[in-house]
Amino acid sequence: MSALRTPAWQRAALVLPAVGLAGLVLVLPLLVLLLGAMAEGWSAYVDAIDERSALAALRLTLTVAAIAVPLNTVFGVVAAWAVTKFEFPGRSALITLIDLPLAVSPVISGLVYVLLFGAQGLLGEWLAAHDIQVIFALPGIVLATVFVTFPYVARELIPVMQQQGREHEEAAFSLGANGWQIFRRVTLPKIKWGLMYGVILCNARAMGEFGAVSVVSGHIRGKTNTLPLHVEILYNEYNHVAAFAVASLLALLAVVTLVLKSWVEAKAVRDLRAAQTAALDEELT
């Protein structure tokens, strides 16, 4: 109510700079990106995307995301379940490890993988003797991506599960339900929107990761380049139109991610309001 009593000019003085800054930082770069991608016409744009290396980079990006996101989803659900529903030795250490990738530079994490699995690394000789290649290959890119996207699902679910408490799970257990039944019928319906939100964020970071993947990929064109790395190569070769065209694919994926994120948020708010209304009606009756 106090906000409604605030004079219009004061609200405008707060809103307009925020909108202007958002437009300058977010909208203007997207417009520059689209103009650069279409600088030589639609045919040049299509040719840049339809080029063999670009398609290979797109396939690799989607493949890495398809592997990393489910792995982190399973881990995030299990970790959030363990942290919020049980007390055990090492619980604080587990929470710290979940936050570790947020505190470590992606480049440093990629370098650690090189020191572990590279040809001169700690496990390099053993891997070479067994004809296993991790660095400069798909396994290394997946490992680096899994590490940088490690916290997203767990960090979305932990606050949600903490807020919901343990009462419903304990009631289901007292009625004879086993662990899987409790998770599938009690816990999962309550965390589904938080889970979807975490998966969307995890997928967005997996497809856009640059630093860690750049260290472990080797920049082998058509083989170990993801879309962000392919954009860098094109730009360094002064092929600006192709770089902007491929970058527009990442921008499109980002827009789709934002749309899904907004839909999940709106759906979660509607479900929350419906639950509150149902609880109020039950109290009144």
C-alpha positions as CSV (number, residue, x, y, z in Angstrom):
1,M,0.0,0.0,0.0
2,S,2.9,2.4,0.7
3,A,4.1,1.8,-2.9
4,L,0.7,2.8,-4.2
5,R,0.9,6.1,-2.3
6,T,4.4,6.9,-3.7
7,P,4.2,9.7,-6.3
8,A,4.3,8.7,-9.9
9,W,7.4,10.7,-10.6
10,Q,9.3,8.9,-7.8
11,R,8.3,5.5,-9.2
12,A,9.3,6.5,-12.7
13,A,12.7,7.8,-11.3
14,L,13.3,4.3,-10.0
15,V,11.9,2.2,-12.8
16,L,13.1,4.1,-15.9
17,P,16.9,3.8,-15.0
18,A,16.5,0.1,-14.2
19,V,14.7,-0.5,-17.5
20,G,17.2,1.6,-19.4
21,L,20.2,-0.3,-17.9
22,A,18.6,-3.6,-18.6
23,G,18.0,-2.6,-22.2
24,L,21.6,-1.3,-22.5
25,V,23.1,-4.5,-21.0
26,L,20.8,-7.1,-22.4
27,V,18.7,-6.0,-25.3
28,L,21.3,-3.9,-27.1
29,P,23.9,-6.7,-27.4
30,L,21.2,-9.0,-28.7
31,L,20.3,-6.5,-31.4
32,V,23.9,-6.1,-32.3
33,L,24.3,-9.9,-32.5
34,L,21.3,-10.2,-34.8
35,L,22.4,-7.4,-37.1
36,G,25.9,-8.8,-37.3
37,A,24.5,-12.3,-38.1
38,M,22.3,-10.9,-40.9
39,A,24.9,-8.4,-42.3
40,E,25.5,-10.4,-45.5
41,G,21.9,-11.6,-45.9
42,W,19.9,-14.7,-45.1
43,S,21.9,-17.0,-47.4
44,A,25.2,-16.2,-45.7
45,Y,23.5,-16.8,-42.3
46,V,22.2,-20.2,-43.3
47,D,25.5,-21.2,-44.8
48,A,27.3,-20.3,-41.6
49,I,25.0,-22.5,-39.5
50,D,24.8,-25.3,-42.1
51,E,28.6,-25.6,-42.3
52,R,30.1,-28.9,-41.2
53,S,32.1,-27.6,-38.2
54,A,29.1,-25.6,-36.9
55,L,26.8,-28.6,-37.1
56,A,29.4,-30.8,-35.3
57,A,29.8,-28.1,-32.6
58,L,26.0,-28.0,-32.2
59,R,25.8,-31.8,-31.9
60,L,28.6,-31.9,-29.4
61,T,27.0,-29.2,-27.3
62,L,23.7,-31.0,-27.2
63,T,25.4,-34.3,-26.5
64,V,27.3,-33.0,-23.6
65,A,24.2,-31.3,-22.1
66,A,22.2,-34.6,-22.6
67,I,24.8,-36.4,-20.5
68,A,25.7,-33.8,-17.9
69,V,22.2,-32.6,-17.0
70,P,20.7,-36.0,-16.1
71,L,23.8,-36.8,-14.1
72,N,23.5,-33.6,-12.1
73,T,19.8,-34.0,-11.8
74,V,20.1,-37.4,-10.1
75,F,22.9,-36.1,-7.9
76,G,21.0,-33.0,-7.0
77,V,17.8,-34.8,-6.0
78,V,19.8,-37.4,-3.9
79,A,22.0,-34.7,-2.3
80,A,19.0,-32.5,-1.5
81,W,17.1,-35.5,-0.1
82,A,20.0,-36.5,2.1
83,V,20.8,-33.0,3.4
84,T,17.2,-32.0,4.2
85,K,15.7,-35.3,5.5
86,F,18.6,-36.8,7.5
87,E,21.2,-35.9,10.0
88,F,24.5,-37.7,9.4
89,P,28.3,-37.1,9.9
90,G,29.7,-35.1,7.0
91,R,26.5,-33.3,6.2
92,S,28.2,-29.9,6.4
93,A,31.0,-31.1,4.3
94,L,28.6,-32.3,1.6
95,I,26.9,-28.8,1.6
96,T,30.3,-27.2,1.2
97,L,31.3,-29.6,-1.7
98,I,28.0,-28.7,-3.5
99,D,29.0,-25.0,-3.4
100,L,32.6,-25.6,-4.4
101,P,32.1,-25.2,-8.2
102,L,30.6,-21.7,-7.5
103,A,33.8,-20.6,-5.7
104,V,36.4,-22.1,-8.2
105,S,37.2,-20.6,-11.5
106,P,36.0,-22.8,-14.4
107,V,39.5,-22.4,-16.0
108,I,41.1,-23.8,-12.8
109,S,38.7,-26.8,-12.7
110,G,39.6,-27.5,-16.4
111,L,43.3,-27.3,-15.5
112,V,42.9,-29.8,-12.6
113,Y,41.4,-32.3,-15.1
114,V,44.3,-31.8,-17.4
115,L,46.7,-32.4,-14.5
116,L,44.8,-35.6,-13.6
117,F,44.0,-37.1,-16.9
118,G,46.4,-35.4,-19.4
119,A,49.3,-37.2,-21.1
120,Q,51.7,-35.9,-18.4
121,G,49.1,-36.0,-15.7
122,L,48.7,-38.2,-12.6
123,L,46.7,-40.9,-14.4
124,G,48.0,-40.1,-17.9
125,E,50.3,-43.2,-18.3
126,W,47.6,-45.6,-17.0
127,L,45.0,-44.2,-19.4
128,A,47.4,-44.3,-22.3
129,A,48.3,-47.9,-21.5
130,H,44.6,-48.9,-21.6
131,D,43.9,-46.7,-24.7
132,I,41.5,-44.4,-22.9
133,Q,41.5,-40.8,-23.9
134,V,39.8,-38.3,-21.5
135,I,41.4,-35.0,-22.3
136,F,40.8,-33.5,-25.8
137,A,37.9,-35.9,-26.1
138,L,34.2,-36.2,-25.2
139,P,34.8,-37.6,-21.6
140,G,36.9,-34.7,-20.6
141,I,34.4,-32.2,-21.9
142,V,31.6,-34.0,-20.1
143,L,33.6,-34.1,-16.8
144,A,34.3,-30.4,-17.0
145,T,30.7,-29.6,-17.7
146,V,29.4,-31.8,-14.9
147,F,31.7,-30.0,-12.5
148,V,30.7,-26.5,-13.4
149,T,26.9,-27.4,-13.4
150,F,27.2,-29.5,-10.2
151,P,25.4,-27.2,-7.8
152,Y,22.4,-25.9,-9.8
153,V,19.8,-28.7,-9.2
154,A,20.8,-29.3,-5.6
155,R,20.9,-25.6,-4.7
156,E,17.4,-25.2,-6.1
157,L,16.0,-28.1,-4.2
158,I,17.6,-27.8,-0.8
159,P,15.7,-24.6,0.2
160,V,12.4,-26.0,-1.1
161,M,12.8,-29.2,0.8
162,Q,13.9,-27.4,4.0
163,Q,10.8,-25.2,3.8
164,Q,8.5,-28.2,3.4
165,G,9.9,-30.1,6.4
166,R,9.7,-33.8,7.1
167,E,6.2,-34.2,8.5
168,H,4.6,-35.6,5.4
169,E,7.4,-38.1,4.7
170,E,7.3,-39.2,8.3
171,A,3.5,-39.7,8.2
172,A,3.8,-41.7,5.0
173,F,6.5,-43.9,6.6
174,S,4.4,-44.5,9.7
175,L,1.6,-45.7,7.4
176,G,4.0,-48.3,5.9
177,A,5.3,-46.7,2.7
178,N,8.8,-47.5,1.7
179,G,11.5,-45.0,0.6
180,W,10.7,-45.1,-3.1
181,Q,6.9,-44.7,-2.5
182,I,7.5,-41.8,-0.2
183,F,9.7,-40.1,-2.8
184,R,7.4,-40.7,-5.8
185,R,4.1,-40.0,-4.1
186,V,4.9,-37.4,-1.4
187,T,8.2,-35.6,-2.1
188,L,8.4,-35.4,-5.9
189,P,4.9,-33.8,-6.4
190,K,6.0,-31.0,-3.9
191,I,9.4,-30.3,-5.5
192,K,8.5,-30.8,-9.2
193,W,8.6,-27.1,-10.1
194,G,11.8,-26.5,-8.1
195,L,13.3,-29.5,-9.8
196,M,12.3,-28.3,-13.3
197,Y,13.7,-24.8,-12.5
198,G,17.1,-26.3,-11.4
199,V,17.2,-28.6,-14.5
200,I,16.6,-25.5,-16.8
201,L,19.4,-23.5,-15.2
202,C,21.7,-26.6,-15.3
203,N,21.0,-27.1,-19.0
204,A,21.6,-23.4,-19.8
205,R,25.0,-23.4,-18.1
206,A,26.0,-26.7,-19.7
207,M,25.3,-25.4,-23.2
208,G,27.0,-22.1,-22.6
209,E,30.1,-23.2,-20.6
210,F,33.3,-21.9,-22.1
211,G,36.2,-21.7,-19.6
212,A,36.5,-25.3,-18.3
213,V,35.6,-26.8,-21.7
214,S,38.2,-24.6,-23.4
215,V,41.0,-26.0,-21.3
216,V,40.1,-29.7,-21.7
217,S,38.8,-29.7,-25.3
218,G,42.0,-29.0,-27.3
219,H,40.0,-26.9,-29.8
220,I,39.9,-29.7,-32.4
221,R,37.7,-28.2,-35.1
222,G,34.7,-30.5,-35.9
223,K,35.5,-32.9,-33.1
224,T,35.9,-31.2,-29.7
225,N,34.6,-27.7,-30.2
226,T,31.3,-26.8,-28.6
227,L,29.3,-23.9,-29.9
228,P,31.0,-21.3,-27.6
229,L,34.4,-22.5,-28.7
230,H,33.4,-22.5,-32.3
231,V,32.2,-18.9,-32.0
232,E,35.6,-17.9,-30.6
233,I,37.5,-19.6,-33.4
234,L,35.4,-17.9,-36.1
235,Y,35.8,-14.5,-34.4
236,N,39.5,-15.0,-34.1
237,E,39.6,-15.8,-37.8
238,Y,37.8,-12.5,-38.5
239,N,34.8,-14.4,-39.9
240,H,32.5,-12.1,-38.0
241,V,29.3,-12.9,-39.9
242,A,29.7,-16.6,-39.3
243,A,30.6,-16.0,-35.6
244,F,27.5,-13.9,-35.1
245,A,25.4,-16.4,-36.9
246,V,26.6,-19.3,-34.7
247,A,26.3,-17.1,-31.6
248,S,22.7,-16.5,-32.5
249,L,22.0,-20.2,-32.0
250,L,23.2,-19.8,-28.4
251,A,21.1,-16.7,-28.0
252,L,18.1,-18.7,-29.3
253,L,18.8,-21.4,-26.8
254,A,19.0,-18.8,-24.1
255,V,15.7,-17.3,-25.1
256,V,14.0,-20.7,-25.0
257,T,15.5,-21.2,-21.6
258,L,14.1,-17.9,-20.3
259,V,10.7,-18.8,-21.7
260,L,10.7,-22.2,-20.0
261,K,12.0,-20.5,-16.8
262,S,9.2,-18.0,-16.8
263,W,6.6,-20.7,-17.5
264,V,7.9,-22.8,-14.6
265,E,7.8,-19.8,-12.3
266,A,4.3,-18.8,-13.3
267,K,3.1,-22.4,-12.9
268,A,4.7,-22.7,-9.5
269,V,3.0,-19.5,-8.3
270,R,-0.4,-20.6,-9.6
271,D,0.0,-24.0,-7.8
272,L,1.0,-22.2,-4.6
273,R,-2.0,-19.9,-4.7
274,A,-4.3,-22.8,-5.5
275,A,-2.9,-24.7,-2.5
276,Q,-3.3,-21.7,-0.2
277,T,-6.9,-21.1,-1.4
278,A,-7.7,-24.8,-0.8
279,A,-6.2,-24.6,2.7
280,L,-8.1,-21.5,3.5
281,D,-11.4,-23.0,2.3
282,E,-10.8,-26.1,4.4
283,E,-10.2,-23.9,7.5
284,L,-13.4,-22.0,6.8
285,T,-15.5,-25.1,6.4
